[in-house]
Amino acid sequence: MNGGTILTNKIEIMKEYKWNEDTLNHFEFISSYATVNEVYNMIKEFVELDCQLEEGETEKDLVEDLINKIYKNKNHV
C-alpha cells in the first residue's frame, strides 16, 4: 500500500457485573427521590469504599454498570 493508513476499530465490550439484590434495591429506592447526580455520587462512594476490584476491573466500570442497571430497571417499572 502506497502511503495508505490502516484504521482499526477499537471495540469495547462492557463486562456484565452481578450485583447483590439488596444493593440494587437500595439504590433503586434512592433514585426515586434523589437526582441522578446524587445517585451517581452515592454509587461512586459505595464502589470506592465497599467494593473489591477483581483483575481487569476499574471503579469507573463498576460505577457505570451499577448506574445503568439502576436506571434501566427504573424505566421498566
N, C-alpha and C positions, 0 to 999 in steps of 0.2 A: 504494500500500500504506500503510495507516494505522499508522505506527509499527512496521511489520514489519522484520525483520532478514533480510538475505540472507546465508546462510553459504556459503562456498566451501571446497571441499576442496582442500588442497594435496597434490598427488601428486608424490612424489619418485621419479624414475627413477634407479636406480643404474646408473652407467656401467660398462661391461664393460672391464676393462683386460687387456692382453696381457702376460703375464709370461714372461721367459726361462725355458726348461725347467730350466736349472741352478739358478736361483733357487728355483723350485718344489721341485725335488728336495732342495735344501739344507734348506729349512725343513720339508719333509715328514719328512726324516730326523731333524732336531732334535725335531720334535713326537713322535717315537717314544719319546723318553726324558725330555723336559722337560715342565714343567707348561704349561698354556695361558697362564698369566700370564707365564712366562718367554719363551715363544714370541712372545707379543704384544709384550713389551718389546724383544725382538731385532728383530722386524719393524719396530717403530716406529723404532728406532735406524737400521736399514737404510734405511728410507724417508727419514729426516731427512738422512742422510749421503750416500747413494748414488743417490737418485732425483731427477730433474729434473722439476719440475711443469710441465705444459702449461696453457694457458689454461682456466680454469674448474675446475681440479683443486685439491684440498686434500690435505695429508698424511694427514688423517683418512680421506678417501675411499680413498686407496691402501692404507693400513694395513688398513682394514676389508675391502677387496676381497681382499687377499692372505691375510689370516687366514681368511676364508670359503673361499677356494679350497683352502688347506692342509687344513682340517678337513673340507671336502666330499669331497676326494679321499681322505682318510684313512678316511672312513666307507664308501667304495665299494671298499675293498681286501678 
